[in-house]
Amino acid sequence: MKDHITIEGHDGAFAAYIARPKTLPAPAVVVLQELFGVNADIRKTCDELAEQGFLAVAPDLFWRQEPGVDLNVTSEADWQHGLRLYGAYDRDAGAKDVKDTVNAVRNLPECNRKVALLGYCLGALMVFLTAVRCHGVDAAVAYHGGDTEKYLGEADGLNAPLLMHLAEKDEFISKAAQAEIKAALAKKPNTTVYSYPGQNHAFSRHNGTHYNAAAAALAKGRTSEFLHQHLR
């Protein structure tokens, strides 16, 4: 069943898409958007997680700037719109919103009290920031999180198991930045970083320009195994 719920955060209320599995209560996955908002791709990701038995919730990260953003990845105008929102996004406030979402989802009657984070690009950065600043996360998955290298100084705060996916040919995360991320996270025993040779940014995005079925299936399989391991 698919619907929307309202998250009552410390700074205000914001909407979130929710997809419920057949069997409840269930472990939850908070899905964090790219710069396109809670769009068709993110909603489909939530639906797929629900099919795997997870309660999936995608909060509106842009609610302070423009509530209800839902952009099309094939539209140049939408890309530019999303980039403007991305550039103005308050990451510190956003991490608090994600923490508020985690706490709210954990207290839903449909949730078994276990909550993971999963995010893409901007959302992946917010996964990392929230995981190092909020110790109430049971697991975290980050797909090609831009600017993560700028926050590696906070990595000592990471306690949750973390799975990170990096595309070796990512246009937005340089090889130097990827090496820096790998080196810093190699020191964390509960962290695994996978690289995908020949892949570009957002290789797993549904209907994306750089979508690669084989690499996407591999990453999703690893993610599913990781989530089941830490949430069951």
C-alpha positions in Angstrom: 0.0 0.0 0.0 1.3 3.4 -1.0 0.5 6.7 0.7 1.9 9.8 2.2 2.5 10.6 5.9 3.5 13.8 7.7 6.7 14.0 9.7 6.5 16.3 12.6 10.1 17.7 12.8 11.6 20.1 15.3 11.6 22.9 12.7 8.2 22.1 11.1 6.1 19.4 9.5 6.9 17.9 6.1 5.5 15.2 3.9 7.0 11.8 3.2 6.0 9.1 0.7 5.4 5.7 2.3 5.2 2.2 0.8 4.1 -0.6 3.1 5.0 -4.3 2.8 2.4 -7.0 3.1 3.6 -8.2 6.5 3.7 -5.7 9.3 5.3 -4.6 11.6 8.5 -4.6 9.5 11.9 -3.0 9.6 12.0 0.4 7.9 14.2 2.0 5.3 14.3 5.8 5.1 15.0 6.6 1.4 16.7 9.9 0.7 16.3 11.7 -2.6 18.6 13.1 -5.3 18.2 16.7 -6.4 15.0 15.8 -8.3 12.9 15.5 -5.1 10.6 12.6 -4.2 10.1 11.8 -7.9 9.0 8.7 -9.8 12.5 7.1 -9.4 12.5 7.5 -5.6 8.9 6.3 -5.3 9.7 3.2 -7.3 12.7 2.5 -5.1 10.4 2.7 -2.1 7.9 0.3 -3.8 10.7 -2.2 -4.5 11.8 -2.1 -0.9 8.3 -2.7 0.2 8.2 -5.8 -2.1 11.3 -7.0 -0.2 9.5 -6.7 3.1 10.6 -3.3 4.3 8.6 -0.3 5.3 10.0 2.4 3.0 9.6 6.1 3.7 11.0 9.0 1.5 10.9 12.4 3.2 10.7 15.6 1.3 14.2 17.0 1.9 13.4 20.3 0.0 10.4 21.2 2.1 12.0 24.4 3.5 12.7 25.6 0.0 9.9 24.3 -2.1 7.6 21.6 -0.8 6.5 18.8 -3.1 9.4 18.9 -5.6 8.9 16.1 -8.2 11.3 16.6 -11.2 11.8 14.6 -14.4 15.4 13.4 -14.9 15.1 13.7 -18.7 14.1 17.4 -18.6 16.9 20.0 -18.9 14.7 22.6 -17.2 14.0 20.2 -14.3 17.8 19.5 -14.0 18.5 23.2 -13.7 15.7 23.6 -11.2 17.0 20.8 -9.1 20.6 22.1 -9.3 19.4 25.4 -7.9 17.7 23.7 -5.0 20.7 21.5 -4.5 23.1 24.5 -4.3 20.9 26.3 -1.8 20.2 23.2 0.4 21.1 23.6 4.1 22.8 20.3 4.8 23.1 20.8 8.6 19.3 21.5 8.8 18.7 18.6 6.5 20.6 16.1 8.7 18.3 17.2 11.5 15.3 16.6 9.3 16.5 13.1 8.5 17.1 12.4 12.2 13.5 13.6 12.9 12.3 11.2 10.1 14.2 8.3 11.6 12.7 8.9 15.0 9.2 9.4 13.6 9.4 6.2 11.5 10.7 4.1 14.4 7.6 5.1 16.4 5.1 4.2 13.6 3.0 1.2 14.6 4.0 -0.4 11.2 7.7 -0.4 12.2 9.5 -3.0 14.3 11.8 -0.3 15.7 14.7 -1.0 13.3 15.5 1.8 10.8 18.1 2.0 8.1 19.0 4.9 5.8 19.4 4.6 2.0 20.2 7.5 -0.3 21.4 8.6 -3.7 23.7 11.5 -4.6 22.5 14.4 -2.3 20.6 11.8 -0.3 23.7 9.6 0.0 25.6 12.6 1.5 22.7 13.1 3.9 22.9 9.4 4.8 26.6 9.8 5.7 26.0 13.0 7.7 23.0 11.6 9.6 24.8 8.3 10.3 27.8 10.1 11.9 25.7 12.6 13.8 22.7 10.4 14.8 23.4 7.2 16.7 19.9 5.9 16.3 20.5 4.4 12.8 20.7 0.6 12.5 22.3 0.6 9.0 23.2 3.0 6.2 23.5 2.7 2.5 25.0 5.4 0.3 25.0 5.5 -3.5 27.5 7.9 -5.1 27.3 10.7 -2.4 28.6 13.9 -3.8 30.8 16.0 -1.4 31.2 13.1 1.1 34.9 13.7 1.1 34.3 17.2 2.6 32.9 15.6 5.7 35.3 12.7 6.3 36.6 14.6 9.4 33.3 13.5 11.1 33.8 9.8 10.2 34.9 9.0 13.8 31.3 9.5 14.8 30.1 6.6 12.5 28.8 3.7 14.5 26.2 2.3 12.2 27.2 -0.3 9.6 27.7 1.5 6.3 27.6 0.2 2.8 28.8 2.7 0.1 28.6 2.3 -3.7 30.9 4.4 -5.9 31.0 4.6 -9.7 34.6 4.7 -10.9 33.8 7.0 -13.8 31.5 9.3 -11.7 31.4 12.8 -13.3 30.7 14.4 -10.0 33.0 12.6 -7.6 36.6 12.7 -8.8 39.0 9.8 -8.6 41.0 11.7 -6.0 37.8 12.2 -3.9 36.9 8.5 -4.3 40.4 7.5 -3.1 40.1 9.9 -0.1 36.7 8.3 0.8 38.0 4.8 0.5 41.1 5.5 2.6 39.2 7.2 5.4 36.5 4.5 5.5 38.9 1.6 5.3 39.7 2.4 9.0 36.1 1.7 10.0 35.5 -2.1 10.6 31.8 -1.8 10.0 32.1 -0.1 6.6 32.2 -1.6 3.1 32.9 0.4 0.0 32.2 -1.1 -3.5 33.5 0.4 -6.7 31.8 -0.2 -10.1 34.3 -0.2 -12.9 33.3 1.7 -16.1 30.2 3.1 -14.4 29.0 6.7 -14.4 27.1 8.6 -11.8 23.6 7.2 -11.0 24.2 4.0 -12.9 21.3 2.4 -10.9 18.7 5.1 -11.4 15.6 3.8 -13.1 15.5 5.0 -16.7 18.6 7.2 -16.1 21.0 8.2 -18.9 23.8 6.0 -17.4 21.6 3.2 -16.2 23.4 -0.1 -16.4 21.3 -3.2 -15.7 24.1 -5.5 -14.6 25.8 -3.0 -12.3 22.5 -1.9 -10.9 21.4 -5.5 -10.2 24.8 -6.1 -8.5 24.5 -3.0 -6.3 20.8 -3.7 -5.4 21.6 -7.3 -4.6 24.4 -6.2 -2.2 22.1 -3.6 -0.7 19.3 -6.1 -0.1 21.7 -8.6 1.5 23.1 -5.8 3.7 19.7 -4.5 4.8 18.4 -8.0 5.6 21.6 -8.8 7.6 21.3 -5.7 9.8 17.5 -5.2 10.1 16.3 -8.8 10.6 
